[in-house]
């Protein structure tokens, strides 16, 4: 009986609104919806009852039924969770969004994917909803479960106008924050504003903050504060443009955090080859072979363990030590480690760079781990090197004979020839 009343309210109210010239959710529609709801309540309908995961308020929002939504709120239906607001934002139902926010809905609530109503509206290109949410104080830089902001989602979907709206909103917020707290180096939740902007890859915010006097190499000194410079955050996230901007403003390329990790190692571990190349071009190679905490690994060892072949190639090209010069705690070279982990592309890069082959160990770690393709590549390299060695030896012998003929052999031929 209760479900029948619920469905009747959802199905009939839009028809009542269509029958009149008044906009859906107008006063006449609202009065009719309220009367309908009162009748249902008198017959036992519970406005607080969960209907298979959804509350009556959620269903009204899903159906873009503003009159029903207003009636439910008027009769005290609670806004539970963020289902109603998130769905309304996703579908671009502006009046529903406005009504829910006015009734006290949490504007920064997030769904199962960590996306707020602003994320959802931005991803669908609903500019009016985006602007309303921003006006009501939505966090324009919050991250979803994949580490993306509303601006990222809007950009991915091609909504350039919304990207610009979000950019302006963020800069306005930063300006107000700086004006309130007195300087651009203020901390926000244990991180400076510049650290947060770099972490999110927001180039506009980074440049704005630096222009307002933010210290490029400053870290937060609050208790349990963020001790990683902005460059580290940008490098770890693979935000190439932000890394370029920070380096151009004299960020310390080789500065370490509390564990002595540098920006290079942050980028290496995450496999951001373009960032690694940029850092190496600006002096990060000076410390390329230093071992850091967290296992005592060099940058090359980190790249090998993580399986980032492009990064391994870059580090080798910049002179990173390997083979006998670089072994781990059990005596494995980087080639041993790559084979043991089954990183075929890394094995191929190391072999091409001339890594020494200890066949017995490599057979044990590669075949023992089930990485037959890695061992096949190693065997192929042995054959290729043997062929090259034979060819080189033959070439050397040929050169030696030619030299001998020109010196001694040529003279004998001249003496023994016809007059």
KEKE-3310 file (N, C-alpha, C; in steps of 0.2 Angstrom, whole numbers, plus 5000, padded with zeros to 4 digits):
npx = (5004:5010:5020:5012:5006:5017:5022:5011:5011:5023:5020:5008:5009:5018:5010:4999:5005:5008:4996:4992:4996:5005:5022:5031:5032:5027:5017:5003:5005:5013:5004:4994:5002:5006:4993:4990:5001:4998:4986:4991:5000:4990:4985:4994:5007:5024:5035:5049:5053:5064:5064:5069:5083:5082:5075:5059:5061:5073:5068:5059:5068:5075:5065:5064:5054:5048:5038:5033:5045:5046:5035:5037:5049:5043:5034:5043:5052:5068:5084:5094:5110:5118:5112:5100:5104:5116:5111:5102:5111:5119:5110:5106:5096:5091:5081:5078:5091:5093:5082:5085:5098:5094:5086:5096:5104:5120:5132:5144:5144:5148:5148:5149:5160:5167:5164:5158:5143:5147:5157:5149:5140:5149:5155:5145:5142:5133:5131:5123:5120:5132:5137:5128:5131:5144:5142:5135:5145:5152:5166:5179:5190:5191:5195:5191:5189:5198:5208:5204:5199:5184:5186:5195:5187:5177:5186:5190:5178:5176:5170:5174:5170:5165:5176:5183:5175:5176:5190:5191:5183:5191:5202:5197:5193:5206:5211:5203:5206:5220:5219:5212:5220:5232:5244:5253:5258:5251:5245:5234:5225:5237:5245:5253:5245:5251:5257:5246:5240:5250:5249:5237:5239:5236:5240:5236:5233:5245:5253:5247:5247:5261:5264:5257:5266:5269:5281:5292:5299:5294:5289:5276:5276:5268:5262:5263:5263:5264:5278:5284:5291:5283:5287:5289:5276:5270:5279:5277:5264:5265:5263:5267:5268:5266:5278:5287:5284:5287:5301:5306:5304:5314:5314:5320:5328:5335:5331:5327:5314:5308:5313:5323:5320:5320:5312:5315:5315:5302:5295:5301:5297:5283:5283:5283:5289:5291:5292:5303:5313:5313:5317:5330:5336:5338:5347:5345:5352:5363:5363:5359:5363:5362:5357:5342:5331:5318:5321:5333:5336:5342:5338:5337:5336:5323:5315:5317:5311:5298:5295:5296:5300:5303:5307:5319:5327:5329:5336:5348:5353:5357:5368:5367:5372:5375:5374:5388:5391:5380:5370:5357:5352:5353:5362:5358:5359:5352:5347:5345:5334:5324:5321:5317:5305:5298:5298:5298:5300:5309:5319:5324:5328:5339:5347:5350:5357:5369:5370:5377:5377:5373:5371:5367:5361:5351:5343:5338:5330:5322:5315:5312:5302:5292:5294:5296:5297:5306:5317:5319:5322:5334:5342:5342:5349:5362:5366:5366:5376:5387:5387:5390:5403:5410:5410:5416:5429:5433:5433:5444:5454:5455:5458:5471:5478:5478:5485:5497:5500:5502:5514:5524:5521:5517:5530:5537:5530:5533:5547:5547:5541:5538:5551)
npy = (4994:5006:5008:5009:5021:5030:5028:5033:5046:5051:5048:5055:5068:5076:5075:5083:5095:5098:5099:5112:5130:5134:5135:5119:5114:5126:5137:5133:5120:5115:5116:5107:5095:5095:5093:5080:5073:5074:5067:5054:5052:5052:5040:5031:5032:5033:5046:5045:5033:5020:5015:5002:5006:5020:5035:5044:5057:5057:5050:5059:5069:5062:5061:5074:5081:5094:5100:5089:5087:5099:5098:5087:5091:5101:5094:5088:5079:5070:5075:5064:5058:5060:5057:5063:5076:5074:5067:5076:5086:5080:5077:5090:5097:5111:5119:5109:5107:5120:5120:5109:5113:5125:5119:5114:5104:5095:5103:5099:5085:5068:5055:5037:5036:5046:5059:5075:5085:5096:5091:5082:5090:5098:5088:5085:5097:5106:5122:5132:5125:5122:5136:5139:5131:5134:5148:5145:5140:5128:5117:5120:5113:5101:5083:5068:5050:5046:5056:5068:5084:5095:5103:5096:5085:5092:5097:5086:5082:5091:5104:5118:5131:5130:5125:5137:5145:5138:5140:5154:5155:5148:5156:5168:5163:5161:5173:5180:5172:5174:5188:5188:5181:5187:5184:5175:5163:5155:5142:5128:5116:5109:5110:5121:5134:5134:5122:5114:5118:5114:5100:5097:5100:5112:5124:5138:5142:5140:5149:5161:5161:5162:5174:5182:5182:5170:5158:5148:5137:5134:5125:5117:5121:5117:5106:5089:5093:5097:5092:5092:5100:5111:5107:5094:5088:5092:5084:5071:5070:5070:5082:5091:5104:5112:5108:5113:5127:5129:5126:5136:5147:5145:5134:5122:5109:5098:5097:5088:5078:5074:5061:5062:5060:5065:5077:5071:5057:5055:5057:5047:5035:5035:5034:5045:5049:5061:5071:5066:5067:5081:5086:5080:5087:5099:5098:5087:5076:5076:5069:5056:5043:5042:5033:5032:5033:5021:5008:5010:5013:5017:5029:5023:5009:5010:5013:5002:4992:4996:4994:5003:5006:5016:5026:5020:5019:5033:5036:5028:5034:5046:5042:5034:5022:5004:4986:4978:4989:4992:4985:4976:4972:4958:4955:4956:4962:4976:4970:4957:4959:4965:4954:4944:4950:4950:4960:4963:4973:4982:4973:4971:4984:4986:4975:4980:4991:4985:4977:4966:4948:4935:4920:4909:4914:4922:4913:4906:4916:4921:4910:4903:4911:4910:4918:4917:4924:4934:4927:4921:4933:4936:4925:4927:4939:4934:4926:4935:4944:4935:4933:4945:4947:4937:4942:4954:4949:4943:4954:4961:4952:4952:4966:4966:4957:4964:4975:4969:4964:4975:4980:4970:4959:4965:4969:4957:4952:4961:4959:4945:4946:4946:4953)
npz = (5000:5004:4995:4984:4985:4985:4972:4965:4969:4963:4949:4946:4949:4940:4929:4933:4934:4921:4916:4919:4916:4924:4930:4933:4949:4954:4964:4964:4960:4970:4981:4977:4977:4991:4997:4992:4997:5011:5011:5008:5019:5030:5026:5030:5024:5026:5027:5030:5026:5020:5004:4996:4996:4993:4998:5000:4997:4989:4978:4973:4969:4959:4949:4945:4951:4957:4964:4972:4980:4987:4995:5002:5010:5017:5025:5033:5029:5029:5023:5019:5018:5002:4990:4984:4980:4973:4962:4956:4953:4944:4933:4930:4936:4940:4949:4958:4964:4970:4979:4988:4993:4999:5009:5017:5013:5012:5003:4999:4999:4995:4982:4979:4971:4976:4971:4971:4971:4963:4955:4948:4941:4933:4925:4917:4910:4915:4917:4924:4936:4940:4943:4953:4963:4966:4970:4982:4990:4986:4986:4975:4972:4977:4978:4969:4970:4961:4961:4954:4950:4950:4939:4931:4927:4919:4909:4903:4897:4888:4891:4891:4894:4907:4914:4914:4922:4934:4936:4938:4949:4959:4959:4964:4977:4982:4982:4992:5003:5005:5008:5019:5028:5027:5020:5007:5010:5019:5029:5025:5033:5036:5025:5014:5003:4991:4990:4990:4978:4969:4970:4965:4952:4947:4937:4935:4948:4954:4948:4951:4965:4967:4961:4970:4980:4986:4994:4985:4989:5001:5015:5026:5043:5053:5066:5062:5049:5031:5024:5012:4998:4986:4973:4974:4975:4963:4955:4959:4955:4942:4935:4923:4917:4929:4936:4927:4928:4942:4943:4934:4942:4951:4960:4971:4964:4969:4982:4997:5006:5023:5023:5015:5001:4984:4972:4960:4963:4967:4955:4947:4954:4952:4938:4929:4915:4907:4916:4924:4914:4912:4925:4926:4916:4922:4932:4941:4940:4947:4959:4956:4958:4972:4987:4995:5009:5014:5009:5004:4990:4974:4961:4949:4953:4959:4948:4941:4949:4950:4937:4926:4911:4902:4910:4916:4905:4902:4914:4913:4901:4907:4914:4925:4937:4936:4935:4942:4950:4956:4967:4976:4993:4994:4984:4971:4954:4944:4933:4937:4946:4938:4930:4939:4943:4932:4923:4907:4897:4904:4906:4893:4890:4899:4894:4881:4884:4888:4900:4912:4910:4921:4919:4926:4938:4933:4926:4937:4944:4934:4927:4938:4943:4934:4923:4908:4896:4899:4902:4889:4882:4888:4884:4870:4869:4873:4863:4852:4857:4856:4843:4838:4845:4838:4825:4827:4831:4819:4811:4817:4815:4801:4799:4804:4796:4784:4787:4789:4777:4770:4775:4777:4769:4757:4752:4750:4739:4729:4728:4723:4711:4693:4682)
capx = (5000:5014:5023:5007:5005:5023:5022:5006:5013:5028:5018:5003:5011:5020:5004:4995:5009:5008:4989:4991:5001:5010:5028:5032:5034:5024:5013:4997:5007:5015:4998:4991:5007:5005:4987:4991:5005:4994:4982:4995:5002:4985:4983:5000:5013:5030:5040:5055:5055:5069:5061:5074:5089:5080:5070:5054:5065:5077:5064:5056:5074:5076:5060:5063:5047:5049:5032:5033:5050:5044:5030:5041:5053:5038:5032:5049:5056:5075:5089:5098:5115:5119:5109:5096:5108:5121:5107:5100:5117:5121:5105:5105:5089:5093:5077:5079:5097:5092:5078:5089:5103:5090:5084:5101:5108:5127:5134:5151:5143:5151:5145:5153:5166:5171:5162:5153:5138:5150:5160:5144:5137:5154:5156:5139:5141:5127:5134:5119:5120:5139:5137:5124:5135:5150:5139:5133:5151:5155:5174:5180:5196:5190:5197:5187:5193:5204:5212:5202:5194:5178:5189:5198:5181:5175:5190:5190:5172:5176:5166:5179:5167:5164:5183:5185:5171:5180:5197:5190:5181:5197:5207:5193:5194:5213:5212:5200:5210:5226:5217:5210:5225:5238:5250:5251:5261:5247:5244:5227:5225:5244:5248:5252:5241:5255:5258:5239:5239:5254:5247:5231:5241:5233:5245:5234:5233:5252:5256:5243:5250:5268:5263:5255:5271:5270:5288:5292:5302:5292:5285:5272:5280:5263:5263:5261:5262:5266:5285:5286:5290:5278:5289:5288:5269:5269:5283:5274:5257:5266:5260:5273:5268:5268:5285:5291:5283:5291:5308:5307:5304:5320:5312:5326:5327:5337:5329:5324:5309:5311:5316:5328:5318:5319:5307:5316:5313:5295:5293:5303:5293:5277:5284:5282:5295:5292:5294:5310:5317:5314:5321:5337:5339:5339:5352:5343:5356:5369:5362:5356:5365:5361:5352:5337:5327:5313:5324:5340:5336:5344:5332:5337:5333:5316:5312:5317:5306:5291:5293:5295:5305:5305:5311:5325:5331:5331:5341:5354:5356:5361:5374:5365:5376:5371:5378:5392:5391:5373:5367:5353:5354:5355:5367:5355:5359:5345:5344:5342:5328:5319:5319:5313:5299:5294:5297:5301:5302:5315:5325:5326:5331:5345:5351:5352:5362:5375:5370:5381:5373:5375:5366:5364:5356:5346:5339:5335:5325:5317:5312:5309:5296:5288:5294:5299:5298:5312:5323:5320:5326:5341:5346:5343:5355:5368:5367:5367:5382:5392:5388:5394:5410:5413:5411:5422:5435:5434:5435:5450:5459:5455:5462:5478:5481:5478:5491:5503:5501:5504:5520:5529:5518:5518:5537:5539:5527:5537:5553:5546:5537:5542:5555)
capy = (5000:5012:5009:5011:5029:5033:5028:5037:5053:5052:5048:5059:5075:5079:5076:5089:5102:5099:5101:5119:5134:5136:5131:5114:5116:5133:5137:5129:5113:5114:5115:5100:5090:5095:5090:5073:5070:5074:5061:5048:5051:5050:5033:5027:5033:5036:5050:5043:5025:5018:5011:4999:5010:5027:5038:5048:5064:5055:5048:5066:5072:5058:5062:5081:5083:5100:5101:5084:5088:5104:5095:5082:5095:5105:5090:5086:5073:5072:5075:5059:5057:5065:5054:5068:5082:5072:5065:5082:5090:5076:5078:5097:5100:5117:5121:5104:5108:5126:5118:5105:5117:5130:5115:5112:5099:5096:5105:5095:5078:5065:5049:5031:5038:5052:5065:5080:5088:5100:5086:5079:5095:5100:5083:5085:5103:5110:5128:5135:5121:5124:5142:5140:5127:5139:5153:5142:5138:5122:5117:5119:5110:5094:5078:5062:5044:5046:5062:5073:5090:5096:5106:5090:5082:5097:5098:5079:5081:5097:5109:5124:5137:5128:5125:5144:5147:5135:5143:5161:5154:5146:5162:5173:5161:5161:5180:5181:5168:5178:5194:5187:5178:5192:5182:5169:5157:5152:5134:5126:5109:5106:5111:5128:5134:5132:5114:5111:5119:5110:5093:5096:5101:5118:5129:5145:5144:5140:5156:5166:5162:5165:5181:5186:5182:5163:5156:5142:5131:5134:5119:5119:5119:5115:5099:5084:5097:5094:5094:5091:5106:5111:5104:5087:5087:5092:5079:5065:5069:5070:5088:5093:5111:5115:5107:5118:5134:5130:5127:5143:5152:5143:5129:5118:5103:5092:5097:5082:5079:5072:5055:5063:5059:5071:5077:5066:5050:5055:5056:5040:5029:5035:5033:5051:5050:5068:5075:5064:5070:5088:5087:5078:5092:5105:5096:5082:5070:5076:5065:5051:5037:5042:5029:5035:5029:5017:5002:5012:5012:5023:5031:5017:5003:5012:5013:4995:4988:4998:4992:5009:5005:5023:5030:5017:5021:5040:5037:5026:5039:5051:5040:5030:5016:4998:4980:4977:4995:4994:4979:4977:4969:4951:4955:4956:4968:4978:4965:4951:4961:4965:4947:4941:4953:4949:4967:4961:4979:4984:4968:4973:4991:4984:4971:4984:4995:4981:4974:4960:4942:4930:4915:4904:4917:4924:4907:4904:4921:4922:4904:4901:4916:4909:4924:4914:4929:4937:4923:4921:4939:4936:4920:4930:4943:4930:4924:4941:4946:4930:4934:4952:4946:4933:4947:4959:4946:4942:4960:4963:4948:4955:4972:4964:4954:4969:4979:4964:4963:4982:4981:4964:4955:4968:4969:4951:4951:4965:4956:4939:4946:4947:4959)
capz = (5000:5005:4989:4979:4987:4983:4965:4963:4970:4958:4942:4945:4950:4934:4925:4936:4932:4914:4914:4920:4913:4929:4929:4937:4956:4956:4971:4963:4960:4977:4985:4975:4980:4998:4999:4990:5002:5017:5011:5009:5026:5034:5025:5033:5021:5030:5022:5032:5025:5015:4999:4992:4995:4991:5002:4996:4994:4983:4972:4970:4965:4953:4944:4944:4953:4962:4969:4977:4984:4992:4999:5007:5014:5021:5030:5038:5026:5030:5018:5021:5013:4996:4984:4980:4978:4968:4956:4953:4950:4938:4928:4929:4938:4944:4954:4963:4967:4974:4984:4992:4996:5004:5014:5021:5010:5012:4996:4997:5000:4989:4980:4980:4968:4979:4967:4974:4966:4958:4951:4943:4936:4929:4920:4912:4907:4918:4919:4929:4942:4943:4946:4959:4968:4968:4974:4989:4994:4985:4986:4968:4971:4980:4973:4969:4972:4956:4961:4949:4953:4945:4933:4927:4923:4914:4904:4900:4893:4883:4894:4892:4898:4914:4916:4915:4928:4940:4937:4941:4956:4963:4960:4969:4983:4985:4984:4998:5008:5006:5011:5026:5033:5027:5016:5002:5013:5024:5028:5025:5034:5036:5019:5011:4997:4985:4990:4988:4971:4965:4971:4961:4945:4945:4935:4936:4955:4956:4946:4955:4972:4967:4959:4976:4985:4990:4993:4981:4992:5008:5018:5032:5049:5058:5069:5057:5043:5025:5024:5005:4994:4980:4967:4975:4974:4956:4951:4960:4951:4934:4932:4919:4917:4935:4937:4923:4931:4948:4941:4931:4948:4956:4965:4972:4961:4973:4989:5000:5011:5029:5022:5010:4994:4980:4967:4955:4965:4967:4948:4945:4957:4948:4931:4925:4911:4905:4922:4925:4909:4914:4931:4924:4912:4927:4937:4946:4939:4951:4964:4952:4961:4979:4990:5000:5014:5011:5006:5002:4983:4970:4957:4944:4957:4960:4942:4939:4954:4948:4930:4922:4906:4899:4915:4916:4899:4903:4919:4910:4897:4911:4918:4931:4938:4936:4936:4948:4954:4960:4969:4982:4999:4993:4979:4964:4950:4942:4928:4941:4949:4933:4928:4945:4944:4926:4919:4901:4894:4908:4905:4886:4890:4902:4890:4876:4887:4890:4907:4912:4911:4925:4917:4932:4943:4929:4925:4943:4946:4929:4926:4945:4944:4929:4918:4903:4891:4901:4901:4882:4880:4890:4880:4864:4870:4874:4856:4849:4859:4854:4836:4838:4847:4833:4820:4829:4831:4812:4808:4819:4811:4794:4799:4806:4790:4779:4789:4788:4769:4767:4778:4776:4764:4750:4750:4747:4733:4725:4726:4720:4705:4687:4681)
cpx = (5004:5017:5019:5006:5011:5023:5017:5008:5018:5025:5013:5005:5014:5015:5000:4998:5008:5001:4988:4996:5006:5016:5028:5035:5032:5020:5007:4999:5009:5009:4995:4996:5006:4999:4987:4995:5002:4989:4985:4998:4996:4983:4989:5006:5018:5035:5047:5058:5059:5065:5067:5080:5088:5074:5065:5057:5069:5073:5061:5062:5075:5071:5059:5056:5048:5044:5032:5039:5049:5039:5033:5045:5048:5035:5037:5053:5064:5079:5094:5104:5115:5116:5105:5100:5113:5117:5105:5105:5119:5116:5104:5099:5091:5088:5077:5085:5096:5087:5081:5094:5100:5088:5089:5105:5116:5130:5140:5150:5146:5148:5150:5160:5170:5169:5157:5148:5141:5154:5155:5141:5142:5155:5151:5138:5136:5130:5130:5119:5127:5140:5134:5128:5141:5147:5137:5139:5154:5163:5176:5186:5196:5192:5192:5192:5199:5208:5210:5198:5189:5181:5192:5192:5178:5179:5190:5183:5171:5172:5171:5176:5166:5171:5185:5181:5174:5186:5196:5187:5186:5201:5203:5194:5201:5214:5209:5203:5216:5224:5215:5215:5232:5244:5248:5254:5257:5246:5236:5227:5232:5248:5248:5248:5244:5256:5251:5238:5243:5252:5241:5233:5238:5238:5243:5234:5240:5255:5253:5246:5257:5268:5261:5260:5273:5278:5288:5294:5300:5288:5281:5276:5275:5265:5259:5259:5265:5274:5288:5285:5285:5280:5288:5281:5268:5273:5279:5267:5258:5263:5266:5273:5269:5275:5289:5290:5287:5299:5310:5307:5309:5318:5319:5325:5329:5336:5325:5318:5312:5314:5321:5326:5317:5313:5308:5314:5305:5292:5295:5299:5286:5277:5282:5288:5296:5295:5301:5315:5319:5318:5329:5340:5341:5343:5351:5348:5362:5369:5358:5357:5365:5356:5348:5334:5321:5315:5331:5341:5338:5338:5332:5334:5325:5312:5311:5311:5299:5290:5293:5301:5308:5309:5318:5329:5333:5337:5348:5357:5359:5366:5373:5369:5372:5376:5382:5392:5385:5370:5363:5356:5356:5360:5365:5357:5352:5342:5341:5335:5322:5317:5315:5306:5295:5293:5301:5304:5308:5321:5328:5330:5338:5350:5354:5357:5369:5375:5373:5376:5376:5370:5363:5359:5350:5341:5335:5329:5320:5312:5308:5302:5291:5288:5299:5301:5305:5318:5325:5324:5333:5345:5347:5349:5362:5370:5369:5374:5388:5393:5392:5401:5413:5415:5416:5429:5437:5437:5442:5456:5460:5460:5470:5482:5482:5484:5498:5505:5504:5512:5525:5527:5519:5525:5539:5536:5530:5543:5553:5543:5541:5546:5552)
cpy = (5006:5013:5011:5019:5032:5034:5033:5044:5055:5053:5053:5067:5079:5080:5082:5095:5103:5101:5109:5123:5136:5132:5125:5116:5123:5132:5133:5121:5111:5112:5109:5095:5089:5091:5082:5070:5069:5068:5055:5047:5049:5043:5028:5028:5036:5039:5048:5036:5024:5014:5008:5003:5018:5029:5042:5054:5062:5053:5055:5069:5069:5060:5069:5084:5088:5101:5096:5085:5093:5102:5091:5086:5099:5100:5086:5080:5075:5071:5070:5057:5062:5063:5060:5073:5080:5070:5072:5086:5086:5077:5086:5100:5106:5119:5115:5105:5114:5124:5114:5109:5122:5126:5113:5106:5100:5097:5101:5088:5074:5058:5043:5032:5044:5059:5069:5082:5092:5096:5084:5084:5097:5095:5083:5092:5107:5117:5131:5132:5123:5131:5143:5136:5131:5145:5151:5140:5131:5122:5115:5115:5103:5088:5072:5056:5043:5052:5067:5078:5091:5099:5101:5087:5086:5097:5091:5079:5087:5103:5115:5130:5136:5128:5133:5147:5144:5138:5150:5160:5152:5152:5167:5170:5162:5169:5182:5178:5172:5185:5193:5185:5182:5190:5176:5163:5153:5145:5133:5118:5106:5107:5119:5128:5132:5125:5111:5112:5115:5102:5092:5098:5108:5124:5136:5147:5144:5147:5161:5167:5164:5172:5185:5185:5175:5161:5149:5136:5131:5128:5121:5116:5117:5108:5095:5088:5094:5097:5093:5098:5105:5107:5096:5084:5087:5086:5072:5064:5069:5077:5092:5101:5115:5114:5112:5125:5135:5130:5133:5148:5149:5139:5124:5111:5097:5093:5091:5083:5076:5065:5055:5061:5065:5071:5072:5059:5049:5053:5049:5035:5029:5034:5038:5052:5057:5072:5073:5067:5078:5090:5085:5084:5098:5103:5091:5076:5070:5071:5058:5044:5037:5037:5033:5031:5025:5011:5004:5011:5018:5024:5025:5011:5004:5011:5005:4991:4990:4996:4998:5009:5012:5027:5027:5019:5029:5040:5034:5030:5045:5048:5036:5024:5010:4992:4980:4983:4996:4987:4980:4973:4962:4950:4955:4963:4970:4973:4959:4953:4962:4959:4944:4944:4952:4955:4966:4968:4982:4979:4970:4979:4989:4980:4976:4989:4992:4978:4967:4954:4937:4924:4911:4908:4920:4919:4906:4909:4921:4916:4902:4905:4915:4915:4921:4919:4932:4933:4922:4927:4939:4931:4923:4935:4940:4928:4930:4944:4942:4931:4940:4951:4942:4938:4952:4956:4945:4948:4962:4958:4950:4961:4970:4961:4959:4974:4975:4964:4970:4983:4976:4961:4958:4969:4963:4950:4955:4962:4949:4940:4946:4953:4963)
cpz = (5000:4998:4983:4979:4984:4976:4962:4963:4964:4951:4941:4945:4944:4929:4927:4934:4925:4912:4915:4916:4918:4928:4935:4944:4958:4962:4970:4963:4966:4981:4984:4978:4987:5000:4997:4995:5009:5017:5012:5016:5031:5032:5027:5029:5025:5026:5024:5030:5019:5010:4994:4991:4994:4996:4997:4993:4988:4977:4969:4966:4959:4947:4943:4946:4959:4967:4974:4982:4989:4997:5005:5012:5019:5027:5034:5035:5027:5024:5020:5016:5007:4990:4980:4977:4972:4961:4953:4950:4943:4932:4926:4931:4943:4950:4960:4967:4972:4980:4990:4996:5001:5010:5019:5019:5010:5005:4994:4998:4994:4988:4981:4976:4970:4975:4971:4969:4961:4953:4945:4938:4931:4923:4915:4908:4909:4921:4924:4935:4945:4946:4952:4964:4971:4972:4981:4992:4992:4984:4979:4967:4975:4975:4974:4970:4967:4956:4957:4952:4948:4938:4928:4923:4918:4908:4900:4895:4888:4885:4896:4896:4905:4917:4918:4921:4934:4941:4940:4948:4961:4964:4965:4976:4986:4986:4991:5004:5010:5010:5018:5031:5032:5023:5012:5005:5018:5023:5029:5027:5034:5030:5017:5005:4991:4984:4987:4980:4966:4965:4966:4953:4943:4943:4936:4943:4957:4954:4949:4962:4972:4965:4966:4982:4989:4989:4990:4985:4999:5009:5024:5038:5055:5060:5064:5050:5037:5024:5017:5001:4988:4974:4968:4973:4967:4952:4953:4956:4944:4931:4929:4919:4923:4937:4933:4926:4938:4947:4938:4937:4954:4961:4965:4970:4965:4980:4991:5005:5018:5028:5016:5003:4991:4975:4961:4957:4965:4960:4945:4947:4953:4941:4926:4921:4909:4910:4924:4920:4910:4920:4930:4920:4916:4933:4942:4945:4943:4957:4962:4956:4969:4981:4995:5004:5010:5007:5003:4995:4980:4965:4952:4947:4958:4954:4939:4943:4951:4941:4925:4917:4903:4904:4916:4910:4900:4909:4917:4905:4900:4915:4924:4932:4938:4936:4942:4953:4958:4961:4975:4988:4999:4987:4972:4961:4948:4937:4932:4943:4944:4930:4933:4945:4937:4922:4912:4898:4897:4906:4898:4886:4893:4898:4884:4878:4889:4897:4907:4913:4915:4924:4922:4936:4939:4927:4931:4944:4940:4928:4933:4946:4939:4923:4912:4897:4893:4900:4893:4879:4882:4886:4873:4864:4870:4867:4852:4850:4857:4847:4835:4840:4841:4827:4821:4829:4824:4809:4810:4816:4804:4794:4800:4800:4785:4781:4788:4781:4767:4769:4775:4769:4757:4748:4747:4740:4728:4723:4722:4713:4699:4686:4676)
residu = (UNK:UNK:UNK:UNK:UNK:UNK:UNK:UNK:UNK:UNK:UNK:UNK:UNK:UNK:UNK:UNK:UNK:UNK:UNK:UNK:UNK:UNK:UNK:UNK:UNK:UNK:UNK:UNK:UNK:UNK:UNK:UNK:UNK:UNK:UNK:UNK:UNK:UNK:UNK:UNK:UNK:UNK:UNK:UNK:UNK:UNK:UNK:UNK:UNK:UNK:UNK:UNK:UNK:UNK:UNK:UNK:UNK:UNK:UNK:UNK:UNK:UNK:UNK:UNK:UNK:UNK:UNK:UNK:UNK:UNK:UNK:UNK:UNK:UNK:UNK:UNK:UNK:UNK:UNK:UNK:UNK:UNK:UNK:UNK:UNK:UNK:UNK:UNK:UNK:UNK:UNK:UNK:UNK:UNK:UNK:UNK:UNK:UNK:UNK:UNK:UNK:UNK:UNK:UNK:UNK:UNK:UNK:UNK:UNK:UNK:UNK:UNK:UNK:UNK:UNK:UNK:UNK:UNK:UNK:UNK:UNK:UNK:UNK:UNK:UNK:UNK:UNK:UNK:UNK:UNK:UNK:UNK:UNK:UNK:UNK:UNK:UNK:UNK:UNK:UNK:UNK:UNK:UNK:UNK:UNK:UNK:UNK:UNK:UNK:UNK:UNK:UNK:UNK:UNK:UNK:UNK:UNK:UNK:UNK:UNK:UNK:UNK:UNK:UNK:UNK:UNK:UNK:UNK:UNK:UNK:UNK:UNK:UNK:UNK:UNK:UNK:UNK:UNK:UNK:UNK:UNK:UNK:UNK:UNK:UNK:UNK:UNK:UNK:UNK:UNK:UNK:UNK:UNK:UNK:UNK:UNK:UNK:UNK:UNK:UNK:UNK:UNK:UNK:UNK:UNK:UNK:UNK:UNK:UNK:UNK:UNK:UNK:UNK:UNK:UNK:UNK:UNK:UNK:UNK:UNK:UNK:UNK:UNK:UNK:UNK:UNK:UNK:UNK:UNK:UNK:UNK:UNK:UNK:UNK:UNK:UNK:UNK:UNK:UNK:UNK:UNK:UNK:UNK:UNK:UNK:UNK:UNK:UNK:UNK:UNK:UNK:UNK:UNK:UNK:UNK:UNK:UNK:UNK:UNK:UNK:UNK:UNK:UNK:UNK:UNK:UNK:UNK:UNK:UNK:UNK:UNK:UNK:UNK:UNK:UNK:UNK:UNK:UNK:UNK:UNK:UNK:UNK:UNK:UNK:UNK:UNK:UNK:UNK:UNK:UNK:UNK:UNK:UNK:UNK:UNK:UNK:UNK:UNK:UNK:UNK:UNK:UNK:UNK:UNK:UNK:UNK:UNK:UNK:UNK:UNK:UNK:UNK:UNK:UNK:UNK:UNK:UNK:UNK:UNK:UNK:UNK:UNK:UNK:UNK:UNK:UNK:UNK:UNK:UNK:UNK:UNK:UNK:UNK:UNK:UNK:UNK:UNK:UNK:UNK:UNK:UNK:UNK:UNK:UNK:UNK:UNK:UNK:UNK:UNK:UNK:UNK:UNK:UNK:UNK:UNK:UNK:UNK:UNK:UNK:UNK:UNK:UNK:UNK:UNK:UNK:UNK:UNK:UNK:UNK:UNK:UNK:UNK:UNK:UNK:UNK:UNK:UNK:UNK:UNK:UNK:UNK:UNK:UNK:UNK:UNK:UNK:UNK:UNK:UNK:UNK:UNK:UNK:UNK:UNK:UNK:UNK:UNK:UNK:UNK:UNK:UNK:UNK:UNK:UNK:UNK:UNK:UNK:UNK:UNK:UNK:UNK:UNK:UNK:UNK:UNK:UNK:UNK:UNK:UNK)
# end
